[in-house]
Amino acid sequence: MTDVLISLTSDLRSGIELAPDKVAAAAAALTSDLAPDETKAEFLSALSRKGETAAEIAAFASFFRELAINPELGEWSARAVDIVGTGGDHSGGFNISTMVTLVVSCAGVPVMKHGNRGITSKCGSADLFAAMGVPLDAKPAMQKAAMAELGYVFFFAPCCHPSFRLIAAVRKALAARGELTVFNILGPLLNPGRPAHVVLGAATPAMADKLADALQVLEIPAGLVVHGIIAPGRGIDELTTATVNLVRGAGRLRHVREEWTPQALGFTQSAFESVAGGDVETNLAIARALAGGGGPGGLADTIALNSAVALWVAGARPDVGGSIAEARELLLGGAVREKMERTLEFYSR
């Protein structure tokens, strides 16, 4: 395993793109205990400096998907959607995709949400779901029951990918040096439930293009990668009504390569502060306010927009514009509040 990584690291330093079989060999070495952490770190650093291609990202995703714990939710996968971001944008945004999960499930579309605790933010999706009463260590049987009763399930990434424990120390050490790796990109592509549809937030415009191409290589039926431009050089891995939004399609939506403005979608552009979040307690209070019909107007607009987009990507609604009012009513009119109450009751039994 050590010799494999050393050889592939040399290729990367020469600017050589790794073929899928080479990626598989590297991934096997990275998640084994037969190669030292220093060698693993050198490989990941070399890959990052070369720049991960869409094909390499897709090959890593294909390998690690096979190692994930299977939740046995295949009966929902063909209709399901994931709403997920890569993180790493340091924007301080609210957990938009968490609330979108609730709205979309209220609309009758199954949601398989894959996520983690906050790493570059004070509150990740896992933190907020845990505050709502969702156990992060739920077993497949409970996840299946949740999907049947609640219409959505949350997959806590560390519980789904046990093979990653042998790379965790290396990732932590590289992060302490300010180095991101391919693992910071892969998370949204590794949903163990294999939903057929995904709305995926990218931290940068370049990453949006790369992830859309990776989804295409992975042959996802329909995907949309989004990135919100806050200001030159500053963005968010979300679609918002406070930003100009880059959208890149994959699968059935491969033709989509556009910029969406709030005004063109029928919204008044909001200040970015309206979609900002905070720590877990702050975000839980915001979530409850929204579910009670209040909360920041710009954030409510943004959640309604993302929900309408997710319904469209899933093929459940014919267009985005026609679903925004429905999504807003589900969010503010009591359906999401009831879903939050049912969630707490379900996991408290």
N, C-alpha and C positions, 0 to 999 in steps of 0.2 A: 504493500500500500504506500509506503514512504517513497519508494522509487517511482511509482506511478505519478504521485503528486509533484515530485521534483522534476520529472521529465515534462509534465504538462505545464508546470510553472515556467520552465525554460521556453516552451512554445509561446506562452502568453507574453512573456517579455520580448519575444521577437515579433509580436503583433499578429500571431496566427490565431484565427478563429477555431474553436474546438468543435469537431464534428459530434453528432449526438452520442456515438459510442464512447468518445473520449469524455464527454460530459458525464455519462453514466459511470464511467470508471472513477472520475474525480468525485462524484457525489457519494459513491460507495466508500471511498477512502475517507472523505470528510466525516461521514457518520459511523466510522469504525473506531475501535480503540487500538488499531494497528499502526497508526501514523501519529507522530508527536504533534502537539499543538502548534509548535513553532513552524513546522512544515505546512500545516493546514493554513496558518495565518499568512505565510508567504504566498501560497497559492491564491487565497482570496484577495490579497492586496494586489497581486499581479493581474488578476481578472478585472478588478475594479479599475486599475490604472489603464488597462487596455480598453476598457469599456465593454460591458456585456451586450452582446447582440440579441436581437429578438429570438433568433433561433437557439442561442445558448440558454436564454431564460426559459424558453419553452421546453427544452430538453431537461433542464434541472427540474422544472415543474412536473414533467411527466414521470421522472424517476421518483420524486418525493411523494407524489400522489399515491403511488403504489405502496408506499410504506405507511401511509396514514391509517389510523383505525377506522374501519368501515362502520358507519352508524346504521347501515341497513335501511336507508330511507329511499331506496330506488323507486318506490311507487309514486313519490312526489317529484323526483328529480326533473322530469321532462317539463313540468309546469313551473318549477321553482325559480326564484331569482335571488341573487346575493347583491347587497349594496355595501360596498367595502372600499376603503381607501388604503393607500400605501403608508400614510403617515409621513412624518419627516419634513413637513412643510413649516413647522414652528409658527403657524399662523394664530394659534390660540382660539380656533373655531370651536363652536358647540358640537356635540355629538349628533350631527344631522342624520347620519345613516341609521342610528339607533331608533329615532323617532319615525323615520321613513319605514323601517321594518314593521312597526306597529300599524302605521297607516295602511301599508300595502296588504298586510295580513287581514286587516279589517275589510279590505276591498275584495277579498276572496282569492288572492294569489298567494300560494305558499312561499315563505321566505326562509332561506337557509343562510343565516348570518354567521360569518366566520370572522373572528377578531381576537384582540389581545388587550391587555392592560395598557394604560398610557405609558409610552416610552419617551416621546418628545413632547407630550402634552400632560396636563395635570389630571386628565380624565379620559381614558380610552373607552371603547365600547364595552369591554368586559367590566370595567369599573362601574359604569352606569347600569348595565344589566344586573350586576350583582346587587347594587343598591335598590333595584326594583324587585329583588327577591329571587332572581334566577341563579341557581347553583352552578358554579363554573365547572364543577367536577361531575356533572350529570352523566350517567351511564347511557349507552345506546337505547336501552329499553325505555328509560324516562324520556329521552329525546324523541323517540317514536311516539310516545303517548302525548308529548307536548305538541308535536306537529299535528297529530290527529285532533286534539282538542283546541289548541290555541291558534293553529295556522302558521306558526313560526317556530324556529328553533335557533338557539345560539350555540355555536361550536367554539369553545375556548381553545385557541391554537395550541398552547403547550400540552393540553390533554390529548389532542388529536395527533400529535406528531412526536411520539416518544423517541424516535431516532435522532431528533435534534439535540438531545441532552448531551451528546458527545461532541457537539460543536458549540455549545452555549458559552463555555469559558473563553473560547477563541473570539467569538462575536463580541463578548463583553470587553475583552482586552482591546480589540480593534476600535470599538466604539469609544473607549476611554481616550484613544489617540485621535478621535475625530474621523475615523475611517468607516464609511458605509460599505456594505458588501452585497452580494447578490441576494442574501437572505433578507435584506431590507426591501427588496423588490418582490420576492416570491410569495409572501404571505397571501395576498389576494387571489393568487392562482392555485392555492392548495386546499380549497374548500373540500372537506372529505365527503360531503353529501353530493358532490358533482352536480350542482344546479345547472340547468341548460342555459340560463341567462344571467348576465352580470352587469351591474353599473359600477364601474371601477374608477376611483379617484386617483389621479397622479399628482405628485408633488411638483413636477416641472413640466413645461411644454414638451421638452425632448423625451421625457419619460412617458408622456401620453402617447406619442407616436410609437415608441418602442413597445409599450404594453399592448396597444391595439394590434400591432404586428404579431406579438407573441400569442395573443388570443386567437388570431387567425391561424397560426401554425398549430395550435392546440385544437382547432376545429370546433370551437364553441358555437352552438347554434345561433346565438345572438348576444352581442356585447356592446357596451358603449363606455369608452374611457373619457373622463372629463377632467378639466383643470380650470380653476377660476383664477383670473389675473387680477390681483389686488392693485398692483402698481408695477412699473417696470422692474423686473428682477425679483418680484415678490408675488407669491401665489398661494393657493390653497387646493388641497386634494378633494375638492367638492365643487358641485354645481351650485351657484348661489344667485340671488337677485341683487347682490351687492357688487358683482364683478362681471366683466366680459368673460365668457366661458368658451374654452376650446372643447370641441367634442369630436371624437374619433371612433368610428364604428368598426365592428368585426362580425363575421358570420353573415347573417341575414341583413345586417346594417353596415356591411363593409363599404358601401357607397357614401356613408355619412362622414364628411370631413369639413366641419363648419365652425363658425364662431356665432354663439348665441348671446344676444344682449337681453337684459331684463325687459327693455322697452319692446323689443320685437316679440317677446313672449307674453306681452300684455301686463307687465308689472311696472310700477314706478321703482326706479333703482333706489335701493336702500343704502344707508351707510354701513360700512363693513362692521362697525361696532355692534350692529343689531344682530349679527350672527355669531358674535363672540361668546365663548364659554369661560368656565373657570374650573374649580376643583369639583370633586364628586358631589359635595353637598350643594354647591351652587347650581350645577347642571341638573341635579335631581329636582331642585326647586323650580328651575326653568321648565323642565319637562312636565311637572305637575301643573304649572301655570298654563302652559299651552293646552294640555289635556282638559283644563277647566275653562277653556275659551279665551284665555288671556295670553300673556307673554309678548315678547317683542314682535311687532308687525312684520318686520323684514325677515325674521327667523321663521315665522309662520308661513310667509310667502315662499321662502326657500324650501321648507319641508314639503309644502304642497307641490311645488315644482318638481322636486326630486321624486316624490311619490308618483306623480303623473308620468314622469319619464320612465320609472321602473315598471309601471303597468304597461307602458307602450313597448319597452324592450322585451318584456315577457310575452308580448303578443296578446295581452288580455284586453287592450283598448286600441282603437285604430289610430289614434294620434295623441299628441301631448296636450295640446290646447283644450281639447274637449274633456279632459280628465282633471284639470286643475281645480275646478269648482267642487267636484266630487271629493277630491283629496282634502281640500280645505275643510269641507263639512265633516269628514271623518275625523280630522285632527281636532277641530275646535267644537264640534257639535255633540261630543259625548262618547263617540264610539271608541276613541283611543283611551279615554279615561276608563271606560268599562274594560277594555283589553288589559290595561295595567292592573286593574283590580282582579280580573280573572287570572292573570299571571301570578300574582301574589298568592291567591287562593289555591291555585293548582300546585304550586311548589311547596305550599305549607301543609299539605295533606299528610 
